[in-house]
Amino acid sequence: MSEVDVKIDEGTEQVATVVIDEPKENAPAEELTREAVEKAGFTPEEIAMAEKQGMIKKPAEPSDADKKKADAEAKETADNEKKATEEKEKALLNKKDEDLTLEEEHEKVAKYNPNEKALYFKQKKERLKRQEAQNERDLLKIKTAEQDKELADLKKKVAELNGEIIPDEEDPNRIITAAELKKELDKKDKAKKDEDIQEQEKREKAKTKLESISKIGKKKYTDFDKTMGLAKEVLATQLEKSARARALHETYLSAIVLSDNEGTAESEELVADIAYEIGKLHPDYKAGTSASDKNKAKIKSEKANLEKILANKEKQKSSAAIGGSGGGQRVISEDDLTPQDIKGWEQNRYNALSRRTKDRLLRESCGL
């Protein structure tokens, strides 16, 4: 819109203005893409036909270099995931059972067969019993050592009051008598003889047990001796390569310990079963006589027992406060705890301490 001024003799007169529509240039048509028509609700058939006729712009094909890069990245991701999984499985396999979290324990046990699961939880139950007994012994040692120290201090004070001299038994320069030397030598000689006798008894007991296990295995499997030969080769050649072989070997050793503790035919049969399973890992193994119906019923029963054990899992014990002297209470770090602090404790409070703290208290109190 514009205004035009016209000069007239009498003056200047302003001319009226009007609006004129100018023709517009043709705007470039917007290209259709597959994503746009998909959002618009077109069917796959309609989209394919439109692409064929050139109505829709096809996505650019990736170059060979882009394809190779994408393949390399996908392979690297897959390799990293595989490596992480293998490292996790290896760490779980090497971790001590008593150090496993509940989640790690479920993950490890999930890979076991029914026999291995039953053995694992039997072994765990035995381990918890041993730990409980060990805690009771340790606390008793600490209490006894502290009482002995208090008694020795009292005797020393009484002797000093009476003008007596108490020899220092820990003095390395103290001269011992011939009688004391003979007594010490006799004590060491007897300890050596007792140790030799115990070793011989252990060897004889192990030989008898292996004979019993072999007898059970031969009765149950027609190819037991042959499979045991294969099992030896597996343990000699596959332990480093096969996680399954390592897990079975660990289970086998645990079954031996359990059999030593229980001394039952069932526990010896379990050892034979696991040894046979190791032999089956050998590439030359050919199936022999399978387990009897009685053994299958036993496995079913062990599975039921396992489920009961899981259902009745004991709650973790914890201790929040540490008792002090003078009838009051004080809260301190385990690192600051002394044998004197726990000499009046109940067993459950001592059990809640970490293994590191228990060992430290034993060393400080008993010199262990």
C-alpha positions as CSV (number, residue, x, y, z in Angstrom):
1,M,0.0,0.0,0.0
2,S,1.4,3.5,-1.0
3,E,0.4,7.1,-0.8
4,V,0.9,9.6,-3.7
5,D,1.1,13.4,-3.3
6,V,-0.2,15.5,-6.2
7,K,0.7,19.2,-6.4
8,I,-2.1,21.6,-7.4
9,D,-1.8,25.4,-7.8
10,E,-4.0,26.0,-4.8
11,G,-1.9,23.7,-2.7
12,T,-1.3,20.1,-2.1
13,E,-4.1,17.5,-2.2
14,Q,-3.7,14.0,-0.8
15,V,-4.9,11.2,-3.2
16,A,-6.9,8.3,-1.7
17,T,-5.1,4.9,-1.4
18,V,-6.2,1.3,-2.4
19,V,-4.9,-2.2,-1.6
20,I,-3.7,-4.4,-4.5
21,D,-3.1,-8.2,-4.1
22,E,0.3,-9.1,-5.5
23,P,0.8,-12.6,-7.0
24,K,2.8,-14.9,-4.7
25,E,5.7,-17.1,-5.8
26,N,5.0,-20.8,-5.7
27,A,6.4,-22.3,-2.4
28,P,8.3,-25.5,-2.7
29,A,6.1,-28.5,-1.8
30,E,7.0,-30.2,1.5
31,E,8.4,-33.7,1.0
32,L,6.5,-36.5,2.6
33,T,8.5,-39.0,4.7
34,R,7.6,-42.5,5.9
35,E,7.4,-41.3,9.5
36,A,4.9,-38.5,8.6
37,V,2.5,-40.8,6.7
38,E,2.8,-43.5,9.5
39,K,1.7,-40.9,12.0
40,A,-1.1,-39.9,9.6
41,G,-2.5,-43.4,9.9
42,F,-1.7,-44.9,6.5
43,T,-1.5,-48.7,6.2
44,P,1.8,-50.5,5.5
45,E,0.5,-51.4,2.0
46,E,-0.4,-47.8,1.2
47,I,3.0,-46.6,2.3
48,A,4.8,-49.3,0.3
49,M,2.8,-48.3,-2.8
50,A,3.5,-44.6,-2.3
51,E,7.2,-45.3,-1.9
52,K,7.2,-47.4,-5.1
53,Q,5.6,-44.5,-7.0
54,G,8.1,-42.0,-5.6
55,M,5.5,-40.1,-3.6
56,I,7.3,-40.6,-0.3
57,K,11.0,-40.0,0.3
58,K,12.8,-43.2,1.2
59,P,15.2,-43.0,4.1
60,A,18.8,-42.9,3.0
61,E,20.6,-46.2,3.0
62,P,23.5,-46.3,5.4
63,S,26.9,-46.5,3.8
64,D,29.1,-49.5,4.1
65,A,31.3,-47.6,6.5
66,D,28.3,-46.9,8.8
67,K,27.2,-50.5,8.6
68,K,30.7,-51.8,9.5
69,K,30.8,-49.3,12.4
70,A,27.4,-50.3,13.7
71,D,28.4,-54.0,13.5
72,A,31.6,-53.3,15.3
73,E,29.8,-51.4,18.1
74,A,27.2,-54.2,18.4
75,K,29.9,-56.9,18.6
76,E,31.9,-54.8,21.2
77,T,28.7,-54.4,23.3
78,A,28.0,-58.2,23.1
79,D,31.6,-59.1,24.0
80,N,31.6,-56.7,27.0
81,E,28.3,-58.1,28.3
82,K,29.6,-61.7,27.9
83,K,32.9,-60.8,29.6
84,A,31.0,-59.1,32.5
85,T,28.8,-62.2,32.9
86,E,31.8,-64.6,32.9
87,E,33.6,-62.4,35.5
88,K,30.5,-62.3,37.7
89,E,30.1,-66.1,37.5
90,K,33.8,-66.6,38.3
91,A,33.7,-64.2,41.2
92,L,30.6,-66.0,42.6
93,L,32.2,-69.4,42.2
94,N,35.4,-68.3,44.0
95,K,33.5,-66.6,46.8
96,K,33.2,-68.5,50.1
97,D,29.8,-69.7,51.0
98,E,29.7,-67.9,54.3
99,D,30.4,-64.6,52.5
100,L,27.6,-64.9,50.0
101,T,24.6,-62.5,50.2
102,L,21.1,-64.0,50.1
103,E,20.8,-63.0,46.5
104,E,24.2,-64.5,45.5
105,E,23.3,-67.7,47.3
106,H,20.0,-68.1,45.4
107,E,21.9,-67.4,42.1
108,K,24.6,-70.0,42.9
109,V,22.2,-72.7,44.1
110,A,19.8,-72.2,41.2
111,K,22.5,-73.9,38.9
112,Y,22.7,-77.0,41.1
113,N,20.8,-80.2,40.6
114,P,18.5,-81.6,43.4
115,N,21.3,-83.6,45.0
116,E,23.7,-80.7,45.0
117,K,21.1,-78.3,46.4
118,A,20.3,-80.8,49.3
119,L,24.0,-81.1,50.0
120,Y,24.6,-77.4,49.9
121,F,22.0,-76.6,52.5
122,K,23.0,-79.6,54.7
123,Q,26.5,-78.3,54.6
124,K,25.3,-74.7,55.4
125,K,23.3,-76.0,58.4
126,E,26.5,-77.8,59.7
127,R,28.6,-74.7,59.1
128,L,26.2,-72.5,61.1
129,K,26.3,-75.1,63.9
130,R,30.1,-75.0,63.9
131,Q,30.1,-71.2,63.8
132,E,27.8,-71.1,66.8
133,A,29.9,-73.6,68.7
134,Q,33.1,-71.7,67.8
135,N,31.5,-68.4,69.0
136,E,30.6,-70.0,72.4
137,R,34.2,-71.4,72.8
138,D,35.8,-68.0,71.8
139,L,33.7,-66.1,74.3
140,L,34.5,-68.6,77.0
141,K,38.2,-68.3,76.2
142,I,38.1,-64.5,76.5
143,K,36.1,-64.5,79.7
144,T,38.5,-67.1,81.2
145,A,41.6,-65.3,80.1
146,E,40.3,-62.0,81.6
147,Q,39.5,-63.8,84.9
148,D,42.9,-65.3,85.0
149,K,44.5,-61.9,84.4
150,E,42.5,-60.4,87.2
151,L,43.4,-63.3,89.5
152,A,47.1,-62.9,88.6
153,D,47.0,-59.2,89.3
154,L,45.4,-59.8,92.7
155,K,48.0,-62.5,93.6
156,K,50.8,-60.1,92.6
157,K,49.3,-57.3,94.7
158,V,49.0,-59.6,97.7
159,A,52.5,-60.9,97.3
160,E,53.9,-57.4,97.0
161,L,52.1,-56.5,100.2
162,N,53.7,-59.5,101.9
163,G,57.1,-58.5,100.6
164,E,57.4,-61.6,98.3
165,I,59.0,-61.6,94.9
166,I,57.0,-63.1,92.1
167,P,59.2,-64.5,89.2
168,D,58.3,-63.3,85.7
169,E,57.4,-66.5,83.8
170,E,57.5,-64.6,80.5
171,D,61.1,-63.6,81.0
172,P,63.1,-65.1,78.1
173,N,66.4,-64.9,80.1
174,R,65.1,-67.0,83.0
175,I,67.2,-70.1,83.5
176,I,65.2,-73.3,83.6
177,T,66.0,-76.4,85.6
178,A,66.9,-79.9,84.2
179,A,63.6,-81.2,85.5
180,E,61.7,-78.4,83.7
181,L,63.6,-79.2,80.5
182,K,62.9,-82.9,80.7
183,K,59.2,-82.2,81.3
184,E,59.0,-80.0,78.2
185,L,60.8,-82.5,76.0
186,D,58.5,-85.3,77.2
187,K,55.5,-83.2,76.5
188,K,56.7,-82.5,72.9
189,D,57.6,-86.2,72.3
190,K,54.1,-87.3,73.5
191,A,52.4,-84.7,71.3
192,K,54.4,-86.0,68.3
193,K,53.4,-89.6,69.0
194,D,49.8,-88.6,69.4
195,E,49.9,-86.7,66.1
196,D,51.4,-89.7,64.3
197,I,48.7,-92.0,65.7
198,Q,45.9,-89.6,64.7
199,E,47.3,-89.4,61.1
200,Q,47.4,-93.2,60.8
201,E,43.8,-93.4,62.1
202,K,42.7,-90.8,59.6
203,R,44.4,-92.7,56.7
204,E,42.8,-96.0,57.7
205,K,39.4,-94.3,58.1
206,A,39.7,-92.7,54.7
207,K,40.6,-96.0,53.1
208,T,37.7,-97.8,54.7
209,K,35.3,-95.0,53.6
210,L,36.5,-95.0,50.0
211,E,36.0,-98.8,49.9
212,S,32.5,-98.4,51.2
213,I,31.7,-95.6,48.7
214,S,33.1,-97.7,45.9
215,K,31.0,-100.7,47.0
216,I,27.8,-98.6,47.0
217,G,28.7,-97.1,43.6
218,K,29.3,-100.5,42.0
219,K,26.0,-101.7,43.3
220,K,24.1,-98.7,41.9
221,Y,26.0,-98.2,38.6
222,T,27.2,-101.1,36.4
223,D,30.0,-98.9,34.9
224,F,31.0,-97.2,38.2
225,D,34.7,-98.2,38.1
226,K,35.1,-97.1,34.4
227,T,33.3,-93.8,35.1
228,M,35.6,-93.2,38.1
229,G,38.6,-93.5,35.8
230,L,36.9,-90.9,33.6
231,A,36.3,-88.7,36.6
232,K,40.0,-88.7,37.5
233,E,40.8,-87.5,34.0
234,V,38.2,-84.8,34.2
235,L,39.7,-83.5,37.5
236,A,43.1,-83.6,36.0
237,T,42.3,-81.8,32.7
238,Q,39.1,-79.8,33.0
239,L,39.1,-78.0,36.4
240,E,40.8,-74.9,34.8
241,K,38.5,-74.9,31.8
242,S,35.0,-76.0,33.1
243,A,33.0,-74.1,35.7
244,R,30.8,-77.2,36.0
245,A,33.7,-79.4,36.8
246,R,35.0,-77.0,39.5
247,A,31.5,-76.7,41.0
248,L,31.1,-80.5,41.1
249,H,34.5,-81.0,42.5
250,E,33.8,-78.5,45.3
251,T,30.5,-80.2,46.0
252,Y,32.3,-83.6,46.0
253,L,34.8,-82.4,48.7
254,S,31.9,-81.0,50.8
255,A,30.0,-84.3,50.5
256,I,33.1,-86.1,51.8
257,V,33.2,-83.8,54.8
258,L,29.4,-84.4,55.4
259,S,29.9,-88.1,55.1
260,D,32.7,-88.0,57.7
261,N,30.4,-86.1,60.1
262,E,27.3,-88.2,59.6
263,G,28.8,-91.6,58.8
264,T,25.6,-92.9,57.2
265,A,25.0,-95.0,54.1
266,E,22.9,-92.2,52.6
267,S,25.8,-89.7,52.8
268,E,28.2,-92.2,51.3
269,E,25.7,-92.8,48.4
270,L,25.6,-89.1,47.8
271,V,29.4,-89.0,47.4
272,A,29.2,-91.8,44.9
273,D,26.5,-90.0,43.0
274,I,28.5,-86.8,42.7
275,A,31.7,-88.7,41.7
276,Y,29.7,-90.4,39.0
277,E,28.4,-87.0,37.8
278,I,32.0,-85.8,37.5
279,G,32.8,-88.8,35.3
280,K,29.8,-88.0,33.0
281,L,31.5,-84.8,32.0
282,H,34.2,-86.8,30.1
283,P,33.6,-86.8,26.3
284,D,34.2,-90.6,26.3
285,Y,31.4,-91.2,28.8
286,K,28.6,-93.5,27.7
287,A,25.4,-93.8,29.8
288,G,25.3,-96.8,32.1
289,T,22.8,-97.9,34.6
290,S,20.6,-94.9,35.7
291,A,19.4,-94.2,39.2
292,S,16.8,-96.5,40.7
293,D,13.3,-95.5,41.6
294,K,14.4,-95.5,45.2
295,N,17.0,-92.9,44.5
296,K,14.6,-90.7,42.6
297,A,12.2,-90.8,45.6
298,K,15.2,-89.8,47.7
299,I,15.9,-86.8,45.5
300,K,12.3,-85.8,45.6
301,S,12.4,-86.0,49.4
302,E,15.6,-83.9,49.6
303,K,14.0,-81.3,47.4
304,A,11.0,-81.1,49.8
305,N,13.5,-80.7,52.7
306,L,15.3,-77.9,50.8
307,E,12.0,-76.0,50.3
308,K,11.4,-76.3,54.1
309,I,14.8,-75.0,54.8
310,L,14.3,-72.0,52.6
311,A,10.9,-71.3,54.1
312,N,12.2,-71.3,57.6
313,K,15.4,-69.3,57.0
314,E,16.6,-67.8,60.2
315,K,16.5,-64.1,60.7
316,Q,19.7,-62.2,60.8
317,K,20.8,-61.2,64.2
318,S,22.0,-57.7,64.9
319,S,23.2,-55.7,67.9
320,A,22.9,-52.0,68.1
321,A,24.4,-51.1,71.5
322,I,27.4,-52.1,73.4
323,G,27.3,-52.3,77.2
324,G,29.6,-50.3,79.4
325,S,30.5,-50.3,83.0
326,G,28.9,-48.7,86.0
327,G,25.4,-50.0,85.1
328,G,24.9,-47.5,82.2
329,Q,25.3,-47.9,78.5
330,R,27.6,-46.4,75.9
331,V,27.8,-46.8,72.1
332,I,31.3,-47.3,70.7
333,S,32.9,-48.7,67.5
334,E,33.7,-52.4,67.3
335,D,37.4,-51.3,66.7
336,D,37.4,-49.7,70.2
337,L,35.9,-52.8,71.9
338,T,38.1,-54.5,74.5
339,P,38.1,-57.9,76.1
340,Q,37.1,-56.2,79.4
341,D,34.0,-54.7,77.8
342,I,32.6,-58.1,76.8
343,K,33.5,-60.3,79.8
344,G,29.9,-59.9,81.1
345,W,28.2,-60.3,77.8
346,E,25.5,-62.9,76.8
347,Q,26.4,-65.3,74.0
348,N,23.9,-63.7,71.4
349,R,25.6,-60.3,71.8
350,Y,29.0,-61.8,71.1
351,N,27.7,-63.7,68.1
352,A,26.6,-60.5,66.5
353,L,30.2,-59.2,66.3
354,S,32.1,-59.4,63.0
355,R,34.6,-62.2,62.5
356,R,37.5,-59.7,62.4
357,T,36.5,-58.2,65.8
358,K,36.2,-61.7,67.3
359,D,39.7,-62.7,66.1
360,R,41.1,-59.4,67.5
361,L,39.6,-59.9,70.9
362,L,40.9,-63.5,71.1
363,R,44.4,-62.3,70.2
364,E,44.3,-59.5,72.7
365,S,42.9,-61.6,75.5
366,C,44.5,-65.1,74.9
367,G,47.5,-64.3,72.8
368,L,46.2,-66.5,70.0
